[in-house]
Amino acid sequence: MIVNSRAILVGLALLASAGMSACSANRTLSSTGPPAGQTTTPAATAAAASQSAAAPSPTPTGIQNLVISSAGKSQLTAAYVALKGISLSDIAGGGPTAGSVYYAYDPATGTYWALATFAPSSTASLNVQVGFQDGGEIGMFRKAGGGAWQAQIGEFPPYCGEVKYFPAAVLTAWSISATPGLGC
């Protein structure tokens, strides 16, 4: 029975990850590129250029939807690992799940915002794997100016944690519905 329950929970976690990946596929990319110190891949630059006419940056709210660099993903991973009290080897791929990272900058407040999903590695202990359930695979991040990333673990359902943590304008820039509800 424990094996069946674990398989069901892993299946639910995969569905949640797939849902987050689907959401990130709809994000708009900044046409102005990332701020100083951030890099993009040629594919991301081409994608940003192709979408710039449909989604100007900054958004009408002033939020800049950005592409995060590998170094930025590493910083998010370090903050997530520290918050959860696990080791980097407990994270599948050593970083956020592919396609799961949202990243934005609010010039009005000088705050960077990020949302990322992580998965446990195949070598992670059962305790660590259980910690990735019920929103534990979601990292929500904010950073004021050049400070360190502040992290918080997501909630279940994921939507509830997001609407509580992120400003509505940031969620709108990421094409995530900011309408309260769903029993949050």
C-alpha positions in Angstrom: 0.0 0.0 0.0 2.9 2.4 0.8 4.4 1.8 -2.7 1.0 2.5 -4.4 0.5 5.6 -2.3 4.0 6.8 -3.2 3.4 6.1 -6.9 0.2 8.1 -6.8 1.9 11.0 -5.0 4.8 11.0 -7.5 2.2 10.9 -10.3 0.5 14.0 -8.8 3.8 15.8 -8.5 4.5 15.1 -12.1 1.1 16.4 -13.1 1.8 19.6 -11.1 5.2 20.0 -12.8 3.6 19.5 -16.2 1.0 22.1 -15.3 3.7 24.6 -14.3 5.7 23.8 -17.5 2.6 24.5 -19.5 2.1 27.8 -17.8 5.7 28.8 -18.5 5.2 28.0 -22.2 2.8 30.9 -22.3 5.1 33.5 -20.7 6.1 36.6 -22.6 9.7 37.4 -23.0 11.2 40.9 -22.6 12.1 42.6 -25.9 14.6 44.8 -24.2 16.6 41.8 -22.8 17.7 41.1 -19.3 19.2 43.7 -17.0 23.0 44.1 -16.7 24.6 40.9 -15.5 21.9 38.6 -17.0 22.5 36.6 -20.1 20.2 34.9 -22.6 20.7 32.1 -25.0 20.5 32.7 -28.8 17.3 30.8 -28.9 15.8 32.9 -26.0 16.9 36.1 -27.8 15.3 35.0 -31.0 12.1 34.0 -29.1 12.1 37.4 -27.4 12.5 39.2 -30.7 9.7 37.2 -32.3 7.3 38.0 -29.5 8.2 41.6 -28.9 5.5 43.0 -31.2 2.8 41.0 -29.4 4.0 41.6 -25.8 5.8 44.9 -25.3 8.2 45.1 -22.4 7.7 46.5 -19.9 4.1 45.4 -19.5 1.4 48.0 -19.0 1.9 47.6 -15.3 5.7 48.4 -15.7 6.8 44.8 -14.7 9.6 43.5 -16.9 9.2 39.8 -17.8 12.8 38.6 -18.1 14.8 35.5 -19.2 16.9 34.2 -16.4 20.5 33.2 -16.8 22.1 29.9 -15.8 23.8 31.8 -12.9 20.4 33.2 -11.9 19.0 29.6 -11.8 21.9 28.5 -9.7 21.2 31.3 -7.2 17.5 30.3 -7.0 18.5 26.7 -6.5 20.9 27.6 -3.7 18.2 29.6 -1.9 15.7 26.7 -2.3 18.2 24.1 -1.1 19.1 26.3 2.0 15.4 26.9 2.8 14.6 23.2 2.6 17.7 22.1 4.4 18.6 19.5 1.7 21.7 19.0 -0.4 22.1 20.0 -4.1 22.4 16.3 -4.9 18.7 15.9 -3.8 17.6 18.1 -6.7 17.1 16.4 -10.1 19.4 17.9 -12.6 20.9 20.2 -10.0 18.4 23.0 -10.7 14.9 24.0 -11.6 12.8 21.7 -13.8 13.3 22.7 -17.4 10.8 25.3 -18.6 9.5 26.0 -15.1 11.2 29.3 -14.2 9.4 32.6 -14.3 11.5 35.7 -13.7 10.5 39.4 -13.6 11.6 42.8 -12.4 9.5 45.6 -10.9 11.3 48.8 -11.5 8.9 50.7 -9.3 10.1 48.8 -6.2 13.5 47.6 -7.4 12.4 44.0 -6.7 13.2 40.9 -8.7 10.6 38.1 -8.6 11.0 34.4 -9.5 9.0 31.2 -9.5 10.5 27.8 -10.1 9.6 24.2 -9.8 12.1 21.6 -8.6 12.0 17.8 -8.6 13.8 15.3 -6.3 16.7 13.3 -7.7 16.5 9.6 -7.9 19.0 9.3 -5.1 17.1 11.5 -2.7 15.9 9.8 0.5 12.3 9.0 0.9 12.0 11.8 3.5 13.3 14.3 1.0 11.1 13.0 -1.8 8.0 13.4 0.5 9.1 17.0 1.1 8.6 17.7 -2.5 4.8 17.0 -2.3 1.9 19.3 -1.6 3.6 22.4 -3.0 7.1 21.6 -1.6 8.5 21.4 -5.1 7.7 25.0 -5.7 10.1 27.8 -4.9 8.8 31.4 -4.8 11.5 34.0 -4.6 12.1 37.8 -4.3 15.2 39.9 -4.2 15.4 43.6 -3.5 18.1 45.2 -5.7 21.4 43.5 -5.4 20.5 41.6 -2.2 20.2 37.9 -1.7 17.2 35.9 -2.9 14.6 35.4 -0.2 12.8 32.0 -0.7 9.5 30.6 0.3 8.0 27.1 -0.4 4.8 26.9 -2.3 1.5 25.7 -1.1 -1.1 23.2 -2.2 -2.9 23.9 -4.5 0.0 25.9 -6.0 -2.2 28.7 -7.1 -3.0 29.7 -3.5 0.7 30.3 -2.6 1.3 32.3 -5.8 -1.6 34.7 -5.3 -0.5 35.3 -1.7 3.2 35.8 -2.4 3.4 37.6 -5.7 2.0 41.0 -6.6 -0.9 40.7 -9.0 1.0 42.7 -11.6 3.9 40.2 -11.6 1.4 37.2 -12.0 -0.2 39.1 -14.9 3.1 39.7 -16.6 3.7 35.9 -16.4 0.2 35.2 -17.7 -0.8 33.6 -14.5 -4.3 34.4 -13.4 -4.2 36.7 -10.3 -7.9 36.3 -9.5 -8.4 35.2 -5.9 -10.5 32.1 -5.5 -10.3 28.3 -5.6 -10.7 28.1 -1.9 -7.5 29.9 -1.1 
